[in-house]
């Protein structure tokens, strides 16, 4: 297994009273996973959604990642306009170049962009695995449903696999 870590749409435009707790929890787990990938020189891919209507537009504060998360130098950055991170982006090219066969998916929003990206990964013969507690949503039931219908890995198991 040669995985990449994908951090999807944890942007300030979506960080509000409804999502704050879930996004903070996910960011904490993601911040524990990032060093594992960096240490092994495995790709970390930062994904930002563009939607002018909701304030996530390049150059605007809402487009930026929440304060708890900071992309590292040399890590990949992708901008997308669809739920599926693979749709009309350079994501698949990056993964092929890096010889990646599986993606550890984290971020926001579980029932939209996380699920869309998981299905997109399957469509490209990649293994999508959600990081337990590394995904966020404003709706706990929907988050739980997405976790129930996808492959999950705990942070503890991920540490064992990567190290």
Backbone as CSV, one residue per row, in Angstrom:
resi,resn,N_x,N_y,N_z,CA_x,CA_y,CA_z,C_x,C_y,C_z
1,UNK,0.844,-1.180,0.000,0.000,0.000,0.000,0.888,1.242,0.000
2,UNK,0.624,2.142,-0.922,1.312,3.429,-0.968,0.231,4.524,-0.942
3,UNK,-0.049,5.063,0.255,-1.151,6.014,0.400,-0.722,7.474,0.290
4,UNK,-1.702,8.297,-0.035,-1.578,9.750,0.062,-2.631,10.219,1.061
5,UNK,-2.366,11.335,1.704,-3.326,11.945,2.622,-4.005,13.100,1.904
6,UNK,-5.338,13.093,1.895,-6.105,14.176,1.282,-6.855,14.934,2.377
7,UNK,-6.668,16.239,2.402,-7.339,17.108,3.372,-8.268,18.014,2.569
8,UNK,-9.555,17.768,2.692,-10.538,18.364,1.797,-11.392,19.436,2.494
9,UNK,-11.387,20.641,1.945,-12.378,21.690,2.215,-12.544,22.125,3.676
10,UNK,-11.545,21.977,4.490,-11.638,22.497,5.859,-11.302,23.987,5.818
11,UNK,-12.223,24.742,5.255,-12.013,26.150,4.955,-12.861,27.044,5.854
12,UNK,-12.384,28.252,6.031,-13.045,29.219,6.915,-14.472,29.542,6.482
13,UNK,-14.791,29.482,5.219,-16.146,29.772,4.743,-17.178,28.817,5.344
14,UNK,-16.738,27.626,5.725,-17.652,26.604,6.231,-17.570,26.441,7.754
15,UNK,-16.729,27.213,8.379,-16.457,27.111,9.824,-17.422,28.043,10.556
16,UNK,-18.518,27.467,11.040,-19.517,28.277,11.729,-20.059,27.515,12.933
17,UNK,-21.064,28.062,13.567,-21.611,27.459,14.786,-22.024,26.004,14.578
18,UNK,-22.559,25.702,13.415,-23.042,24.357,13.120,-21.908,23.353,12.892
19,UNK,-20.793,23.804,12.359,-19.720,22.889,11.949,-18.458,22.979,12.805
20,UNK,-18.356,24.010,13.606,-17.123,24.306,14.335,-16.598,23.118,15.150
21,UNK,-17.450,22.519,15.944,-17.026,21.415,16.808,-16.509,20.233,15.984
22,UNK,-17.258,19.887,14.955,-16.873,18.767,14.106,-15.564,19.046,13.360
23,UNK,-15.420,20.258,12.850,-14.199,20.620,12.121,-12.992,20.674,13.051
24,UNK,-13.177,21.166,14.272,-12.078,21.205,15.239,-11.602,19.794,15.579
25,UNK,-12.551,18.895,15.790,-12.198,17.503,16.112,-11.443,16.858,14.944
26,UNK,-11.953,17.056,13.740,-11.288,16.493,12.562,-9.886,17.067,12.403
27,UNK,-9.743,18.370,12.589,-8.427,19.012,12.451,-7.427,18.447,13.452
28,UNK,-7.873,18.157,14.668,-6.983,17.567,15.666,-6.445,16.216,15.223
29,UNK,-7.317,15.385,14.674,-6.908,14.061,14.191,-5.996,14.204,12.970
30,UNK,-6.363,15.081,12.065,-5.565,15.309,10.854,-4.161,15.795,11.227
31,UNK,-4.076,16.678,12.203,-2.762,17.188,12.620,-1.879,16.107,13.225
32,UNK,-2.472,15.020,13.680,-1.667,13.882,14.149,-1.256,12.984,12.982
33,UNK,-2.056,12.978,11.928,-1.752,12.134,10.764,-0.713,12.767,9.843
34,UNK,-0.751,14.067,9.697,0.144,14.754,8.752,1.621,14.401,8.957
35,UNK,2.142,14.439,10.195,3.578,14.131,10.370,3.963,12.720,9.918
36,UNK,3.028,11.779,9.997,3.316,10.417,9.536,3.635,10.410,8.040
37,UNK,2.853,11.145,7.278,3.046,11.211,5.830,4.299,12.018,5.491
38,UNK,4.497,13.101,6.191,5.680,13.928,5.922,6.968,13.159,6.224
39,UNK,6.975,12.439,7.318,8.172,11.681,7.712,8.541,10.631,6.667
40,UNK,7.536,9.987,6.092,7.770,8.941,5.087,7.798,9.484,3.655
41,UNK,7.722,10.813,3.538,7.724,11.479,2.230,6.590,10.979,1.323
42,UNK,5.440,10.750,1.941,4.229,10.396,1.210,3.437,11.673,0.946
43,UNK,2.746,11.764,-0.165,2.062,13.009,-0.518,0.959,13.419,0.456
44,UNK,0.932,14.709,0.725,-0.160,15.340,1.452,-0.794,16.308,0.452
45,UNK,-2.089,16.116,0.212,-2.792,16.898,-0.803,-3.856,17.745,-0.118
46,UNK,-3.716,19.054,-0.254,-4.635,20.026,0.345,-5.625,20.469,-0.719
47,UNK,-6.904,20.274,-0.444,-7.953,20.552,-1.423,-8.831,21.698,-0.926
48,UNK,-9.042,22.672,-1.798,-9.893,23.813,-1.461,-11.018,23.934,-2.478
49,UNK,-12.221,24.076,-1.960,-13.401,24.228,-2.797,-13.578,25.698,-3.178
50,UNK,-13.937,25.923,-4.428,-14.236,27.273,-4.903,-15.739,27.380,-5.108
51,UNK,-16.354,28.338,-4.417,-17.776,28.620,-4.599,-17.999,30.078,-4.212
52,UNK,-18.141,30.918,-5.192,-18.276,32.364,-4.977,-19.460,32.670,-4.065
53,UNK,-20.551,31.925,-4.205,-21.759,32.189,-3.413,-21.559,31.979,-1.924
54,UNK,-20.723,31.020,-1.541,-20.548,30.780,-0.109,-19.284,31.421,0.461
55,UNK,-18.585,32.198,-0.335,-17.422,32.938,0.166,-16.100,32.219,0.060
56,UNK,-16.085,31.049,-0.560,-14.812,30.342,-0.727,-14.281,30.617,-2.131
57,UNK,-13.611,31.732,-2.244,-13.071,32.200,-3.516,-11.605,32.587,-3.280
58,UNK,-10.701,32.188,-4.166,-9.293,32.561,-3.979,-9.157,34.064,-3.725
59,UNK,-8.321,34.373,-2.748,-8.107,35.764,-2.376,-8.994,36.233,-1.234
60,UNK,-10.024,35.465,-0.909,-10.931,35.805,0.198,-10.579,34.968,1.425
61,UNK,-10.831,35.512,2.608,-10.507,34.802,3.844,-11.233,33.459,3.925
62,UNK,-12.471,33.397,3.452,-13.235,32.159,3.498,-12.623,31.018,2.713
63,UNK,-11.765,31.330,1.763,-11.107,30.310,0.951,-9.984,29.617,1.718
64,UNK,-9.435,30.294,2.703,-8.281,29.771,3.449,-8.685,28.613,4.367
65,UNK,-7.719,27.749,4.658,-7.954,26.664,5.607,-8.166,27.236,7.004
66,UNK,-8.902,26.496,7.830,-9.105,26.944,9.203,-7.749,27.050,9.889
67,UNK,-7.694,27.878,10.912,-6.420,28.211,11.553,-5.657,27.010,12.105
68,UNK,-6.347,25.939,12.444,-5.688,24.761,13.028,-4.856,23.970,12.016
69,UNK,-5.015,24.259,10.746,-4.341,23.489,9.697,-3.439,24.368,8.848
70,UNK,-2.235,23.881,8.594,-1.278,24.646,7.795,-0.569,23.732,6.794
71,UNK,-0.789,23.977,5.510,-0.055,23.198,4.505,1.454,23.420,4.643
72,UNK,2.215,22.364,4.401,3.657,22.457,4.473,4.249,22.833,3.124
73,UNK,5.481,23.297,3.141,6.146,23.644,1.873,6.267,22.411,0.984
74,UNK,6.010,22.611,-0.294,6.143,21.527,-1.260,4.973,20.561,-1.304
75,UNK,3.986,20.738,-0.444,2.829,19.847,-0.481,1.865,20.308,-1.577
76,UNK,1.133,19.375,-2.090,0.237,19.660,-3.206,-0.967,20.473,-2.754
77,UNK,-1.397,21.384,-3.631,-2.612,22.183,-3.414,-3.491,22.017,-4.648
78,UNK,-4.752,21.719,-4.417,-5.720,21.534,-5.492,-6.928,22.421,-5.219
79,UNK,-7.405,23.053,-6.255,-8.650,23.810,-6.168,-9.692,23.058,-6.991
80,UNK,-10.896,22.963,-6.442,-11.954,22.222,-7.135,-13.259,23.003,-7.106
81,UNK,-14.137,22.650,-8.030,-15.456,23.275,-8.115,-16.588,22.255,-7.977
82,UNK,-16.246,20.992,-7.839,-17.226,19.914,-7.742,-16.994,19.129,-6.456
83,UNK,-17.972,18.319,-6.096,-17.831,17.493,-4.885,-16.676,16.508,-4.991
84,UNK,-16.518,15.931,-6.155,-15.494,14.927,-6.395,-14.161,15.624,-6.695
85,UNK,-13.188,15.449,-5.847,-11.878,16.086,-6.007,-11.202,15.694,-7.316
86,UNK,-11.587,14.587,-7.900,-10.973,14.125,-9.150,-11.565,14.804,-10.384
87,UNK,-12.723,15.422,-10.236,-13.437,15.997,-11.372,-12.807,17.310,-11.823
88,UNK,-12.182,17.284,-13.002,-11.585,18.460,-13.637,-10.502,19.125,-12.780
89,UNK,-9.681,18.286,-12.114,-8.522,18.780,-11.359,-7.296,17.959,-11.754
90,UNK,-6.166,18.312,-11.190,-4.923,17.581,-11.454,-4.683,16.459,-10.443
91,UNK,-5.686,16.143,-9.630,-5.525,15.163,-8.557,-5.033,13.805,-9.062
92,UNK,-5.695,13.241,-10.051,-5.305,11.922,-10.539,-3.888,11.938,-11.114
93,UNK,-3.525,13.003,-11.805,-2.161,13.116,-12.343,-1.130,13.088,-11.221
94,UNK,-1.408,13.785,-10.139,-0.498,13.805,-8.984,-0.349,12.401,-8.413
95,UNK,-1.462,11.734,-8.210,-1.424,10.399,-7.614,-0.691,9.400,-8.509
96,UNK,-0.897,9.491,-9.804,-0.172,8.610,-10.731,1.325,8.892,-10.686
97,UNK,1.685,10.170,-10.713,3.096,10.554,-10.665,3.773,10.026,-9.393
98,UNK,3.044,10.050,-8.302,3.571,9.609,-7.004,3.409,8.100,-6.773
99,UNK,2.822,7.409,-7.766,2.604,5.958,-7.678,1.748,5.573,-6.460
100,UNK,0.683,6.320,-6.271,-0.228,6.120,-5.149,-1.326,5.136,-5.545
101,UNK,-1.647,4.212,-4.635,-2.722,3.258,-4.904,-3.902,3.392,-3.942
102,UNK,-3.746,4.221,-2.916,-4.820,4.409,-1.941,-4.777,5.834,-1.400
103,UNK,-5.948,6.336,-1.026,-6.033,7.687,-0.486,-6.708,7.647,0.878
104,UNK,-6.059,8.288,1.829,-6.639,8.463,3.155,-7.369,9.799,3.094
105,UNK,-8.684,9.740,3.170,-9.518,10.918,2.954,-9.938,11.525,4.282
106,UNK,-9.725,12.840,4.388,-10.124,13.593,5.569,-10.782,14.888,5.119
107,UNK,-11.442,15.570,6.041,-11.947,16.897,5.730,-13.432,17.076,5.899
108,UNK,-13.958,18.034,5.148,-15.340,18.487,5.229,-15.925,18.500,3.825
109,UNK,-17.078,18.237,3.592,-18.227,17.838,4.362,-18.499,16.365,4.054
110,UNK,-18.660,15.572,5.088,-18.770,14.124,4.949,-19.726,13.689,3.855
111,UNK,-20.939,14.229,3.888,-21.979,13.733,2.984,-21.912,14.323,1.580
112,UNK,-21.029,15.264,1.362,-20.899,15.853,0.030,-19.508,15.568,-0.546
113,UNK,-18.544,16.386,-0.244,-17.235,16.279,-0.895,-16.424,15.068,-0.446
114,UNK,-16.589,14.638,0.788,-15.867,13.440,1.233,-16.400,12.214,0.490
115,UNK,-17.721,12.056,0.490,-18.312,10.912,-0.214,-18.074,11.004,-1.717
116,UNK,-18.196,12.183,-2.286,-17.952,12.359,-3.714,-16.537,11.971,-4.102
117,UNK,-15.579,12.341,-3.266,-14.176,12.009,-3.533,-13.914,10.515,-3.338
118,UNK,-14.551,9.910,-2.348,-14.387,8.468,-2.138,-14.879,7.697,-3.364
119,UNK,-16.025,8.070,-3.885,-16.549,7.420,-5.090,-15.629,7.702,-6.282
120,UNK,-15.140,8.934,-6.389,-14.213,9.274,-7.461,-12.945,8.437,-7.416
121,UNK,-12.444,8.194,-6.215,-11.251,7.351,-6.073,-11.533,5.942,-6.586
122,UNK,-12.674,5.394,-6.220,-13.047,4.060,-6.704,-13.132,4.023,-8.226
123,UNK,-13.676,5.084,-8.792,-13.799,5.154,-10.252,-12.447,5.121,-10.956
124,UNK,-11.387,5.481,-10.235,-10.036,5.491,-10.803,-9.173,4.349,-10.255
125,UNK,-9.838,3.319,-9.744,-9.167,2.113,-9.235,-8.209,2.397,-8.085
126,UNK,-8.536,3.395,-7.289,-7.795,3.685,-6.066,-8.605,3.174,-4.881
127,UNK,-7.950,2.899,-3.782,-8.642,2.460,-2.573,-8.876,3.679,-1.682
128,UNK,-10.147,4.079,-1.498,-10.436,5.199,-0.609,-10.658,4.705,0.819
129,UNK,-9.983,5.339,1.753,-10.118,4.982,3.164,-10.321,6.275,3.944
130,UNK,-11.397,6.357,4.694,-11.653,7.537,5.514,-10.928,7.398,6.845
131,UNK,-10.332,8.488,7.302,-9.677,8.493,8.602,-10.739,8.710,9.674
132,UNK,-10.891,7.728,10.558,-11.903,7.815,11.624,-11.712,9.107,12.415
133,UNK,-12.778,9.838,12.591,-12.799,11.131,13.289,-12.018,12.216,12.558
134,UNK,-11.599,11.936,11.344,-10.888,12.927,10.539,-11.783,13.571,9.488
135,UNK,-13.082,13.260,9.550,-14.034,13.907,8.650,-15.025,14.706,9.475
136,UNK,-15.575,15.740,8.858,-16.469,16.649,9.566,-17.762,16.855,8.791
137,UNK,-18.783,17.269,9.538,-20.086,17.594,8.958,-20.863,18.416,9.982
138,UNK,-21.822,19.154,9.514,-22.722,19.857,10.417,-23.831,18.958,10.927
139,UNK,-23.884,17.725,10.440,-24.938,16.787,10.795,-24.299,15.465,11.246
140,UNK,-24.369,15.178,12.526,-23.731,13.968,13.081,-24.267,12.683,12.463
141,UNK,-25.563,12.627,12.197,-26.150,11.408,11.622,-25.609,11.157,10.215
142,UNK,-25.487,12.218,9.450,-24.950,12.055,8.096,-23.482,11.651,8.138
143,UNK,-22.712,12.249,9.035,-21.297,11.881,9.190,-21.185,10.393,9.541
144,UNK,-21.992,9.962,10.474,-21.974,8.564,10.896,-22.333,7.628,9.736
145,UNK,-23.339,8.031,8.956,-23.738,7.234,7.800,-22.580,7.087,6.806
146,UNK,-21.892,8.169,6.523,-20.763,8.128,5.582,-19.658,7.233,6.129
147,UNK,-19.415,7.306,7.433,-18.420,6.404,8.036,-18.869,4.951,7.924
148,UNK,-20.170,4.710,8.073,-20.689,3.342,8.022,-20.604,2.713,6.630
149,UNK,-20.672,3.522,5.579,-20.703,2.939,4.228,-19.342,2.955,3.529
150,UNK,-18.316,3.432,4.213,-16.970,3.485,3.633,-15.988,2.710,4.489
151,UNK,-14.844,2.409,3.893,-13.750,1.814,4.649,-13.166,2.882,5.568
152,UNK,-12.868,2.520,6.821,-12.298,3.448,7.799,-10.987,2.911,8.328
153,UNK,-10.136,3.824,8.760,-8.928,3.442,9.480,-8.791,4.391,10.660
154,UNK,-8.439,3.839,11.799,-8.215,4.676,12.986,-6.826,5.297,12.898
155,UNK,-6.621,6.348,13.644,-5.305,6.986,13.682,-4.256,6.001,14.191
156,UNK,-4.595,5.219,15.198,-3.664,4.228,15.743,-3.262,3.201,14.682
157,UNK,-4.234,2.698,13.929,-3.933,1.734,12.863,-3.128,2.376,11.752
158,UNK,-3.469,3.629,11.405,-2.728,4.337,10.370,-1.259,4.491,10.760
159,UNK,-1.017,4.798,12.023,0.373,4.912,12.511,1.120,3.598,12.303
160,UNK,0.472,2.489,12.597,1.104,1.175,12.426,1.394,0.888,10.945
161,UNK,0.474,1.228,10.094,0.620,0.970,8.654,1.725,1.838,8.055
162,UNK,1.735,3.119,8.405,2.688,4.060,7.817,4.090,3.859,8.374
163,UNK,4.186,3.646,9.668,5.515,3.523,10.288,6.070,2.147,10.013
